[in-house]
Amino acid sequence: MKYSDELRIAKIVETTDKLIKYISDSSLTRDMILSDETIRWTITTPLYNIGEHAYNLSDEFKQNNPEIPWTKISGLRHRLVHDYENTSWSIICDIIFDVLPKFQEQLKNLKNAD
């Protein structure tokens, strides 16, 4: 199925919101992520999905919204998929707790600009 940029952004928003809700509802901490493989598997699937949709956004859309680091987002997906065994979970924790809430806000601003 070919998704439009609008639908891809909607999927990214939905997945980001669900991931942040899961983190909050589960009261996840950095230590929990670092020590529990099941939690790591659970949080990486949404990150894969976000990265895949970001990667497949049109170049025009990404160029029109340069405030969002699309290349880093899709690069994280590629890294998790192709080099999972060497994942730095402390970096993933930084992304989950520091970057993801800011990204969620950027997405809201992006949607409000439309």
C-alpha positions in Angstrom: 0.0 0.0 0.0 1.3 3.4 -0.9 0.8 5.9 1.9 0.6 9.7 1.4 2.8 11.9 3.4 -0.3 13.0 5.4 -1.1 9.4 6.2 2.5 8.6 7.2 2.5 11.6 9.5 -0.7 10.4 11.1 0.8 7.0 11.6 4.0 8.5 13.1 1.8 10.7 15.5 -0.3 7.7 16.5 2.7 5.5 17.2 4.6 8.2 19.1 1.5 8.9 21.2 1.0 5.2 22.0 4.7 4.7 22.9 4.7 7.7 25.2 1.5 6.5 26.8 3.0 3.0 27.3 6.1 4.5 28.9 3.9 6.6 31.2 1.3 3.9 32.1 4.1 1.4 32.8 6.1 4.0 34.8 9.2 2.9 32.9 12.6 4.1 34.1 15.9 4.0 32.4 17.0 1.2 34.7 14.0 -0.9 33.7 14.9 -0.4 30.0 18.6 -1.2 30.6 17.8 -4.4 32.5 14.8 -5.9 30.9 15.0 -7.4 27.4 11.2 -7.7 27.1 10.8 -4.0 27.6 13.6 -3.2 25.1 11.8 -5.4 22.5 8.5 -3.6 23.3 9.9 -0.1 22.8 11.9 -0.9 19.7 8.9 -2.0 17.6 7.3 1.5 17.7 10.7 3.0 17.0 11.0 0.8 13.9 7.6 1.9 12.7 8.2 5.6 13.3 11.6 5.3 11.4 10.1 3.4 8.5 7.4 6.0 8.0 9.9 8.8 8.3 12.2 7.2 5.8 9.4 6.9 3.3 8.1 10.5 3.5 8.6 12.4 0.3 11.8 14.4 -0.1 9.7 17.4 -0.7 7.9 17.0 2.6 11.1 16.5 4.5 12.7 19.5 2.9 9.6 21.6 3.8 9.9 20.5 7.4 13.6 20.7 8.1 13.2 21.3 11.9 12.5 17.6 12.3 15.6 15.4 12.0 14.1 12.9 9.5 17.5 11.4 8.6 18.3 10.6 12.3 14.8 9.2 12.8 15.0 6.8 9.9 18.7 6.1 10.7 17.7 4.9 14.2 15.3 2.5 12.6 18.0 1.2 10.2 20.4 0.8 13.1 17.9 -1.0 15.3 17.0 -3.4 12.5 20.4 -4.1 11.0 22.6 -3.8 14.1 20.3 -4.7 17.0 23.0 -6.6 18.9 25.2 -3.5 19.2 22.4 -1.2 20.3 23.4 1.3 22.9 20.5 1.2 25.3 21.7 4.3 27.2 21.2 6.2 23.9 17.8 4.6 23.4 16.9 5.8 26.9 18.0 9.3 26.0 15.8 9.1 22.9 12.8 7.7 24.8 13.0 10.1 27.8 14.5 13.3 26.3 14.0 13.3 22.5 10.6 11.6 22.1 8.5 14.1 24.1 10.1 17.0 22.1 9.4 15.1 18.8 5.8 14.6 19.9 5.5 18.4 20.3 7.1 19.0 16.9 4.6 16.6 15.4 1.7 18.5 17.0 3.1 21.8 15.7 3.5 20.2 12.3 -0.1 19.1 12.3 -1.3 22.5 13.5 0.5 24.2 10.7 -1.5 22.3 8.1 
